[in-house]
Amino acid sequence: MFDKLFGKLQGQKDEMKERLAKETLEAEVEDGAIRVKVNGNREILDISIDQEKVDLSDTEQLEDFLIIAINQALELATELEASEAQKMINDMIPPGLGGLFGMKDA
């Protein structure tokens, strides 16, 4: 019985990971000076730098902007992943029983 349940859980987890890989999220700093794109699996897909908005000779500023943009993008991906995981859990709990586990029925 538990093998079947864990197999189903693993399958749903794999499906969620595939869905998250297809989701693209973007964060930017300083009005688009730096943009970072990630997918829902928290993989960085692209980093773009607008050379008209960033002084490339100021490496400290560039590094700070990169850190901020990357962290913002990863936070968006983490929030998306948490939302998808909550949906997956809600789908597994029979209707009406979510309250037993402190969860709200969807």
PATI-841327 format. One record per residue (C-alpha): residue number from 1; residue in three letters; x, y, z. Coordinates in steps of 0.02 Angstrom, whole numbers, plus 50000, padded with zeros to 5 digits. Layout:
! residues N
SITE   k   r     X     Y     Z
SITE NUM ALA     X     Y     Z
...
! end
This chain:
! residues 106
SITE   k   r     X     Y     Z
SITE   1 MET 50000 50000 50000
SITE   2 PHE 50136 50124 50048
SITE   3 ASP 50239 50077 49895
SITE   4 LYS 50094 50126 49785
SITE   5 LEU 50069 50289 49879
SITE   6 PHE 50254 50334 49872
SITE   7 GLY 50261 50288 49688
SITE   8 LYS 50115 50404 49654
SITE   9 LEU 50197 50541 49757
SITE  10 GLN 50361 50523 49662
SITE  11 GLY 50268 50529 49496
SITE  12 GLN 50177 50688 49547
SITE  13 LYS 50340 50764 49608
SITE  14 ASP 50422 50725 49440
SITE  15 GLU 50274 50802 49347
SITE  16 MET 50286 50957 49455
SITE  17 LYS 50472 50972 49419
SITE  18 GLU 50436 50962 49232
SITE  19 ARG 50302 51097 49246
SITE  20 LEU 50418 51209 49346
SITE  21 ALA 50555 51189 49216
SITE  22 LYS 50437 51266 49087
SITE  23 GLU 50396 51418 49193
SITE  24 THR 50507 51570 49165
SITE  25 LEU 50519 51706 49296
SITE  26 GLU 50613 51870 49285
SITE  27 ALA 50681 51995 49410
SITE  28 GLU 50764 52160 49374
SITE  29 VAL 50855 52297 49468
SITE  30 GLU 50877 52482 49435
SITE  31 ASP 50740 52496 49305
SITE  32 GLY 50805 52352 49200
SITE  33 ALA 50991 52385 49219
SITE  34 ILE 51010 52200 49257
SITE  35 ARG 50881 52066 49220
SITE  36 VAL 50891 51886 49278
SITE  37 LYS 50780 51748 49210
SITE  38 VAL 50757 51584 49302
SITE  39 ASN 50642 51437 49285
SITE  40 GLY 50532 51367 49422
SITE  41 ASN 50667 51243 49469
SITE  42 ARG 50780 51388 49520
SITE  43 GLU 50896 51368 49371
SITE  44 ILE 50967 51530 49300
SITE  45 LEU 50921 51541 49116
SITE  46 ASP 50987 51713 49069
SITE  47 ILE 51069 51868 49139
SITE  48 SER 51065 52029 49039
SITE  49 ILE 51153 52192 49077
SITE  50 ASP 51101 52357 49000
SITE  51 GLN 51268 52443 48977
SITE  52 GLU 51182 52612 48964
SITE  53 LYS 51114 52594 49141
SITE  54 VAL 51263 52512 49226
SITE  55 ASP 51439 52577 49244
SITE  56 LEU 51537 52421 49198
SITE  57 SER 51696 52494 49271
SITE  58 ASP 51613 52500 49443
SITE  59 THR 51630 52315 49482
SITE  60 GLU 51567 52333 49660
SITE  61 GLN 51403 52409 49600
SITE  62 LEU 51388 52279 49461
SITE  63 GLU 51415 52137 49585
SITE  64 ASP 51287 52211 49706
SITE  65 PHE 51157 52228 49568
SITE  66 LEU 51189 52049 49510
SITE  67 ILE 51168 51980 49686
SITE  68 ILE 51006 52076 49712
SITE  69 ALA 50931 52024 49544
SITE  70 ILE 50982 51842 49563
SITE  71 ASN 50913 51832 49740
SITE  72 GLN 50749 51912 49685
SITE  73 ALA 50731 51791 49539
SITE  74 LEU 50769 51641 49649
SITE  75 GLU 50642 51701 49777
SITE  76 LEU 50508 51710 49641
SITE  77 ALA 50552 51532 49590
SITE  78 THR 50546 51472 49771
SITE  79 GLU 50373 51549 49793
SITE  80 LEU 50311 51467 49633
SITE  81 GLU 50381 51298 49688
SITE  82 ALA 50297 51314 49858
SITE  83 SER 50131 51356 49776
SITE  84 GLU 50144 51207 49658
SITE  85 ALA 50191 51091 49802
SITE  86 GLN 50040 51151 49902
SITE  87 LYS 49927 51115 49753
SITE  88 MET 50003 50941 49739
SITE  89 ILE 49972 50906 49923
SITE  90 ASN 49794 50972 49913
SITE  91 ASP 49761 50856 49765
SITE  92 MET 49819 50706 49866
SITE  93 ILE 49707 50737 50017
SITE  94 PRO 49528 50677 49998
SITE  95 PRO 49399 50818 49993
SITE  96 GLY 49344 50872 50166
SITE  97 LEU 49493 50798 50258
SITE  98 GLY 49614 50943 50234
SITE  99 GLY 49553 51020 50397
SITE 100 LEU 49617 50869 50492
SITE 101 PHE 49795 50915 50443
SITE 102 GLY 49778 51101 50473
SITE 103 MET 49758 51136 50286
SITE 104 LYS 49619 51226 50196
SITE 105 ASP 49521 51130 50065
SITE 106 ALA 49545 51205 49893
! end
